[in-house]
Amino acid sequence: MAAPTERCRRGRGSAGCPPTTRPRWWLALLLFSASSLPAATALVDGLYCGAEVCYDVLGVSREAVKLDIARAYRQLARRYHPDRFRPGDPGSEGETRESAHRKFLLIATAYETLKDEDTRRDYDYMLDHPEEYYQHYYTYYRRQLTPKVDVRIVILVTICAISIFQYYSWHSSYNEAISYLVTVPKYRIQATEIAKQQGLLSRTKEKGKNRRSKEEIREQEEEVIRDIIKNKIDIKGGYQKPNLSDILLIQIVLSPYYLTQRNMKMSQSQFDGIDEDTRRSFLEKRLWIKENYELHRKEQEEEMKVKMATDPRMKRYRRWMKNEGPGRLTFADD
């Protein structure tokens, strides 16, 4: 006959066997995990006013308007500002300079939070939805790290920096090209001949204090030759002479002129030959836009047709073509 313990081991749940206790380790793990999760509280250290409510810090209600918030901030700032705080003043009993400084920083944080409508909306949402713990962190730091400078200013400064870099880079490349051409015998001989013809290299005898050294004379001659090469040689490509109209900033400013010129299918010289008032009228009509230019072109064609129809010379020409024709020309000798 088997012992009770052995019988209970072979057949669990048999009559006469004591109830078994199953391990509860999974329950303990669940409780530990739950205790380690962040509590669903609206006040989080590191966000806004931390464990304090920003409204309570300023002594205003959640329905307070901007004027009330600003007034409360000014009153508290006058009391707790480090430059104006005096220990023992009415309303600041028990406060030290260190605690007053910390309180002033908290007051400033509360004001910065509530004076901006977007930040205040995020803060009110955090107070009403404390369970969205990680969303509050994301919203707070996204707004804190967002640049507060106008994007247009950033773009303008960037364009100006690129333009300055472009100009000085081109200027440096151009000077390198001129320095190289000065050493080329072909161009140097030609520049020297031109300088002699213009009397720029005539060496007159100098006496007294005005007498220059050979080194100074040589430097002056080199400068003369360099200037002649600059003026006589037209360098193309990446080493051409820098022009302010080629930099990015000027190109953006002049882009309406360029697009208008392209729509009108004019060369640069043809477009430059148009008087300033006419070109200004092009800008007023916004002819750099394709649709506006097509409308302008049709209007010009209609005006030309009306002008030709009312021009007396054109009337005589059409009458002559109808009566005489080019094949009926007569000459006085016939």
C-alpha positions as a Python dict, from the first residue, in 0.01 Angstrom:
ca = {
    (1, 'M'): (0, 0, 0),
    (2, 'A'): (149, 332, -111),
    (3, 'A'): (219, 601, 141),
    (4, 'P'): (-14, 906, 132),
    (5, 'T'): (261, 1138, 19),
    (6, 'E'): (364, 907, -264),
    (7, 'R'): (2, 858, -370),
    (8, 'C'): (-58, 1235, -374),
    (9, 'R'): (262, 1280, -581),
    (10, 'R'): (143, 1027, -841),
    (11, 'G'): (-215, 1149, -861),
    (12, 'R'): (-258, 1515, -792),
    (13, 'G'): (-596, 1617, -661),
    (14, 'S'): (-682, 1279, -510),
    (15, 'A'): (-905, 1255, -204),
    (16, 'G'): (-722, 1290, 120),
    (17, 'C'): (-438, 1488, -32),
    (18, 'P'): (-368, 1841, 107),
    (19, 'P'): (-418, 2135, -139),
    (20, 'T'): (-102, 2240, -322),
    (21, 'T'): (23, 2601, -325),
    (22, 'R'): (131, 2723, -674),
    (23, 'P'): (412, 2980, -702),
    (24, 'R'): (307, 3343, -721),
    (25, 'W'): (631, 3484, -871),
    (26, 'W'): (453, 3621, -1178),
    (27, 'L'): (218, 3821, -955),
    (28, 'A'): (511, 3971, -768),
    (29, 'L'): (678, 4065, -1097),
    (30, 'L'): (359, 4235, -1220),
    (31, 'L'): (328, 4436, -898),
    (32, 'F'): (692, 4543, -919),
    (33, 'S'): (649, 4652, -1282),
    (34, 'A'): (339, 4850, -1196),
    (35, 'S'): (515, 5025, -910),
    (36, 'S'): (805, 5121, -1138),
    (37, 'L'): (577, 5298, -1390),
    (38, 'P'): (553, 5676, -1360),
    (39, 'A'): (257, 5795, -1162),
    (40, 'A'): (-17, 5970, -1357),
    (41, 'T'): (35, 6309, -1203),
    (42, 'A'): (3, 6637, -1389),
    (43, 'L'): (300, 6802, -1212),
    (44, 'V'): (630, 6666, -1338),
    (45, 'D'): (975, 6786, -1239),
    (46, 'G'): (1161, 6938, -1530),
    (47, 'L'): (849, 7052, -1714),
    (48, 'Y'): (723, 7408, -1685),
    (49, 'C'): (699, 7497, -1313),
    (50, 'G'): (790, 7149, -1191),
    (51, 'A'): (591, 7034, -888),
    (52, 'E'): (422, 7374, -859),
    (53, 'V'): (119, 7491, -1054),
    (54, 'C'): (214, 7794, -1261),
    (55, 'Y'): (-119, 7960, -1190),
    (56, 'D'): (-66, 7920, -815),
    (57, 'V'): (289, 8057, -843),
    (58, 'L'): (154, 8381, -986),
    (59, 'G'): (-159, 8376, -769),
    (60, 'V'): (-404, 8381, -1061),
    (61, 'S'): (-682, 8150, -1175),
    (62, 'R'): (-690, 7943, -1492),
    (63, 'E'): (-939, 8189, -1638),
    (64, 'A'): (-701, 8485, -1594),
    (65, 'V'): (-634, 8698, -1901),
    (66, 'K'): (-294, 8820, -2019),
    (67, 'L'): (-331, 9154, -1843),
    (68, 'D'): (-395, 8987, -1506),
    (69, 'I'): (-100, 8752, -1555),
    (70, 'A'): (134, 9039, -1645),
    (71, 'R'): (17, 9246, -1347),
    (72, 'A'): (70, 8956, -1105),
    (73, 'Y'): (415, 8890, -1247),
    (74, 'R'): (525, 9253, -1209),
    (75, 'Q'): (410, 9264, -847),
    (76, 'L'): (595, 8945, -755),
    (77, 'A'): (903, 9041, -956),
    (78, 'R'): (936, 9369, -766),
    (79, 'R'): (931, 9177, -442),
    (80, 'Y'): (1162, 8886, -524),
    (81, 'H'): (1400, 9029, -784),
    (82, 'P'): (1760, 8977, -660),
    (83, 'D'): (1840, 9346, -703),
    (84, 'R'): (1534, 9463, -507),
    (85, 'F'): (1490, 9193, -247),
    (86, 'R'): (1547, 9299, 114),
    (87, 'P'): (1527, 9036, 391),
    (88, 'G'): (1264, 9126, 644),
    (89, 'D'): (1047, 9332, 409),
    (90, 'P'): (669, 9288, 454),
    (91, 'G'): (554, 8974, 277),
    (92, 'S'): (901, 8818, 265),
    (93, 'E'): (943, 8707, 625),
    (94, 'G'): (1162, 8399, 656),
    (95, 'E'): (1299, 8439, 306),
    (96, 'T'): (1672, 8445, 236),
    (97, 'R'): (1845, 8580, -70),
    (98, 'E'): (1897, 8226, -199),
    (99, 'S'): (1533, 8124, -152),
    (100, 'A'): (1415, 8455, -297),
    (101, 'H'): (1634, 8399, -602),
    (102, 'R'): (1490, 8050, -653),
    (103, 'K'): (1138, 8186, -614),
    (104, 'F'): (1206, 8462, -864),
    (105, 'L'): (1324, 8206, -1121),
    (106, 'L'): (1005, 8006, -1060),
    (107, 'I'): (795, 8321, -1101),
    (108, 'A'): (974, 8404, -1428),
    (109, 'T'): (917, 8047, -1553),
    (110, 'A'): (548, 8064, -1467),
    (111, 'Y'): (514, 8395, -1649),
    (112, 'E'): (696, 8267, -1958),
    (113, 'T'): (467, 7965, -1959),
    (114, 'L'): (139, 8153, -1926),
    (115, 'K'): (206, 8465, -2133),
    (116, 'D'): (238, 8269, -2460),
    (117, 'E'): (-92, 8132, -2587),
    (118, 'D'): (54, 7816, -2742),
    (119, 'T'): (264, 7728, -2438),
    (120, 'R'): (-29, 7799, -2207),
    (121, 'R'): (-252, 7572, -2416),
    (122, 'D'): (4, 7290, -2387),
    (123, 'Y'): (32, 7346, -2012),
    (124, 'D'): (-345, 7341, -1962),
    (125, 'Y'): (-363, 7021, -2163),
    (126, 'M'): (-101, 6865, -1935),
    (127, 'L'): (-303, 6962, -1628),
    (128, 'D'): (-619, 6809, -1777),
    (129, 'H'): (-452, 6493, -1914),
    (130, 'P'): (-186, 6385, -1664),
    (131, 'E'): (-185, 6028, -1795),
    (132, 'E'): (-17, 6127, -2123),
    (133, 'Y'): (320, 6139, -1953),
    (134, 'Y'): (558, 6096, -2248),
    (135, 'Q'): (348, 6315, -2477),
    (136, 'H'): (395, 6604, -2233),
    (137, 'Y'): (773, 6560, -2243),
    (138, 'Y'): (772, 6559, -2622),
    (139, 'T'): (549, 6867, -2651),
    (140, 'Y'): (752, 7062, -2396),
    (141, 'Y'): (1097, 6997, -2540),
    (142, 'R'): (979, 7031, -2898),
    (143, 'R'): (861, 7384, -2821),
    (144, 'Q'): (1172, 7463, -2617),
    (145, 'L'): (1408, 7354, -2894),
    (146, 'T'): (1216, 7520, -3177),
    (147, 'P'): (1404, 7829, -3301),
    (148, 'K'): (1229, 8148, -3194),
    (149, 'V'): (1387, 8357, -3469),
    (150, 'D'): (1179, 8448, -3772),
    (151, 'V'): (1251, 8199, -4048),
    (152, 'R'): (1260, 8480, -4304),
    (153, 'I'): (1546, 8644, -4117),
    (154, 'V'): (1734, 8314, -4109),
    (155, 'I'): (1688, 8271, -4485),
    (156, 'L'): (1800, 8629, -4554),
    (157, 'V'): (2111, 8595, -4337),
    (158, 'T'): (2194, 8263, -4505),
    (159, 'I'): (2159, 8413, -4853),
    (160, 'C'): (2378, 8710, -4756),
    (161, 'A'): (2646, 8478, -4612),
    (162, 'I'): (2644, 8265, -4929),
    (163, 'S'): (2667, 8578, -5146),
    (164, 'I'): (2964, 8715, -4952),
    (165, 'F'): (3139, 8379, -4975),
    (166, 'Q'): (3067, 8364, -5350),
    (167, 'Y'): (3211, 8709, -5418),
    (168, 'Y'): (3531, 8664, -5219),
    (169, 'S'): (3582, 8315, -5360),
    (170, 'W'): (3549, 8444, -5718),
    (171, 'H'): (3770, 8742, -5637),
    (172, 'S'): (4039, 8512, -5499),
    (173, 'S'): (4022, 8288, -5809),
    (174, 'Y'): (4043, 8592, -6037),
    (175, 'N'): (4353, 8725, -5857),
    (176, 'E'): (4516, 8383, -5886),
    (177, 'A'): (4450, 8384, -6262),
    (178, 'I'): (4600, 8734, -6303),
    (179, 'S'): (4905, 8637, -6097),
    (180, 'Y'): (4958, 8340, -6326),
    (181, 'L'): (4913, 8543, -6649),
    (182, 'V'): (5171, 8795, -6530),
    (183, 'T'): (5431, 8517, -6536),
    (184, 'V'): (5339, 8400, -6890),
    (185, 'P'): (5600, 8550, -7130),
    (186, 'K'): (5349, 8607, -7412),
    (187, 'Y'): (5116, 8827, -7207),
    (188, 'R'): (5398, 8989, -7014),
    (189, 'I'): (5576, 9106, -7331),
    (190, 'Q'): (5252, 9243, -7476),
    (191, 'A'): (5170, 9427, -7154),
    (192, 'T'): (5522, 9571, -7137),
    (193, 'E'): (5496, 9704, -7495),
    (194, 'I'): (5162, 9867, -7419),
    (195, 'A'): (5303, 10024, -7102),
    (196, 'K'): (5599, 10166, -7295),
    (197, 'Q'): (5371, 10307, -7565),
    (198, 'Q'): (5160, 10478, -7299),
    (199, 'G'): (5470, 10610, -7124),
    (200, 'L'): (5402, 10420, -6805),
    (201, 'L'): (5748, 10263, -6785),
    (202, 'S'): (5957, 10567, -6866),
    (203, 'R'): (6239, 10585, -6618),
    (204, 'T'): (6336, 10941, -6545),
    (205, 'K'): (6638, 11022, -6340),
    (206, 'E'): (6543, 11106, -5988),
    (207, 'K'): (6761, 11302, -5754),
    (208, 'G'): (6754, 11396, -5393),
    (209, 'K'): (6490, 11281, -5155),
    (210, 'N'): (6252, 11174, -5434),
    (211, 'R'): (6491, 10914, -5561),
    (212, 'R'): (6346, 10563, -5542),
    (213, 'S'): (6527, 10238, -5495),
    (214, 'K'): (6547, 9974, -5766),
    (215, 'E'): (6313, 9753, -5566),
    (216, 'E'): (6046, 10025, -5553),
    (217, 'I'): (6079, 10086, -5928),
    (218, 'R'): (6046, 9716, -6001),
    (219, 'E'): (5736, 9688, -5781),
    (220, 'Q'): (5575, 9980, -5961),
    (221, 'E'): (5650, 9826, -6302),
    (222, 'E'): (5501, 9496, -6191),
    (223, 'E'): (5188, 9679, -6076),
    (224, 'V'): (5160, 9857, -6411),
    (225, 'I'): (5195, 9530, -6605),
    (226, 'R'): (4940, 9362, -6378),
    (227, 'D'): (4687, 9643, -6432),
    (228, 'I'): (4729, 9627, -6810),
    (229, 'I'): (4671, 9250, -6812),
    (230, 'K'): (4361, 9301, -6597),
    (231, 'N'): (4217, 9557, -6835),
    (232, 'K'): (4319, 9399, -7167),
    (233, 'I'): (4254, 9029, -7109),
    (234, 'D'): (3898, 8906, -7072),
    (235, 'I'): (3910, 8590, -6863),
    (236, 'K'): (3619, 8350, -6899),
    (237, 'G'): (3502, 8052, -6700),
    (238, 'G'): (3563, 7996, -6332),
    (239, 'Y'): (3843, 8255, -6316),
    (240, 'Q'): (3652, 8544, -6470),
    (241, 'K'): (3638, 8885, -6307),
    (242, 'P'): (3381, 8886, -6026),
    (243, 'N'): (3066, 9085, -6086),
    (244, 'L'): (2823, 9184, -5813),
    (245, 'S'): (2529, 9108, -6039),
    (246, 'D'): (2632, 8739, -6046),
    (247, 'I'): (2607, 8671, -5672),
    (248, 'L'): (2306, 8492, -5529),
    (249, 'L'): (2151, 8789, -5348),
    (250, 'I'): (2154, 9015, -5654),
    (251, 'Q'): (2029, 8731, -5874),
    (252, 'I'): (1728, 8685, -5646),
    (253, 'V'): (1661, 9060, -5647),
    (254, 'L'): (1698, 9081, -6026),
    (255, 'S'): (1517, 8755, -6102),
    (256, 'P'): (1197, 8937, -6215),
    (257, 'Y'): (1405, 9130, -6473),
    (258, 'Y'): (1573, 8809, -6589),
    (259, 'L'): (1246, 8615, -6620),
    (260, 'T'): (1081, 8906, -6802),
    (261, 'Q'): (1373, 8921, -7045),
    (262, 'R'): (1348, 8548, -7107),
    (263, 'N'): (971, 8563, -7167),
    (264, 'M'): (1023, 8844, -7420),
    (265, 'K'): (1301, 8645, -7590),
    (266, 'M'): (1542, 8939, -7580),
    (267, 'S'): (1917, 8937, -7552),
    (268, 'Q'): (2082, 9116, -7262),
    (269, 'S'): (2189, 9408, -7481),
    (270, 'Q'): (1837, 9444, -7623),
    (271, 'F'): (1682, 9443, -7278),
    (272, 'D'): (1938, 9692, -7148),
    (273, 'G'): (1849, 9923, -7438),
    (274, 'I'): (1493, 9963, -7307),
    (275, 'D'): (1444, 10281, -7104),
    (276, 'E'): (1407, 10254, -6729),
    (277, 'D'): (1041, 10364, -6721),
    (278, 'T'): (941, 10088, -6962),
    (279, 'R'): (1126, 9825, -6763),
    (280, 'R'): (962, 9952, -6445),
    (281, 'S'): (623, 9915, -6614),
    (282, 'F'): (717, 9554, -6691),
    (283, 'L'): (766, 9493, -6320),
    (284, 'E'): (440, 9665, -6231),
    (285, 'K'): (258, 9437, -6473),
    (286, 'R'): (450, 9134, -6334),
    (287, 'L'): (551, 9018, -6677),
    (288, 'W'): (794, 8763, -6533),
    (289, 'I'): (484, 8546, -6485),
    (290, 'K'): (414, 8360, -6808),
    (291, 'E'): (37, 8414, -6802),
    (292, 'N'): (74, 8789, -6746),
    (293, 'Y'): (323, 8818, -7031),
    (294, 'E'): (96, 8630, -7274),
    (295, 'L'): (-190, 8865, -7187),
    (296, 'H'): (42, 9166, -7232),
    (297, 'R'): (160, 9036, -7570),
    (298, 'K'): (-196, 8994, -7697),
    (299, 'E'): (-281, 9346, -7580),
    (300, 'Q'): (23, 9481, -7765),
    (301, 'E'): (-80, 9299, -8082),
    (302, 'E'): (-433, 9439, -8061),
    (303, 'E'): (-298, 9790, -8008),
    (304, 'M'): (-70, 9748, -8310),
    (305, 'K'): (-363, 9636, -8528),
    (306, 'V'): (-570, 9938, -8423),
    (307, 'K'): (-275, 10171, -8481),
    (308, 'M'): (-211, 10029, -8826),
    (309, 'A'): (-581, 10055, -8914),
    (310, 'T'): (-595, 10423, -8817),
    (311, 'D'): (-254, 10527, -8953),
    (312, 'P'): (-296, 10747, -9269),
    (313, 'R'): (19, 10609, -9424),
    (314, 'M'): (-106, 10254, -9385),
    (315, 'K'): (-437, 10358, -9543),
    (316, 'R'): (-254, 10505, -9847),
    (317, 'Y'): (-39, 10194, -9870),
    (318, 'R'): (-343, 9962, -9871),
    (319, 'R'): (-519, 10187, -10129),
    (320, 'W'): (-213, 10177, -10351),
    (321, 'M'): (-185, 9799, -10318),
    (322, 'K'): (-548, 9766, -10421),
    (323, 'N'): (-538, 10005, -10720),
    (324, 'E'): (-184, 9983, -10854),
    (325, 'G'): (-19, 9681, -10699),
    (326, 'P'): (356, 9612, -10698),
    (327, 'G'): (343, 9487, -11060),
    (328, 'R'): (205, 9813, -11199),
    (329, 'L'): (487, 10047, -11112),
    (330, 'T'): (551, 10320, -11374),
    (331, 'F'): (858, 10532, -11406),
    (332, 'A'): (898, 10887, -11535),
    (333, 'D'): (1131, 10771, -11819),
    (334, 'D'): (863, 10542, -11972),
}
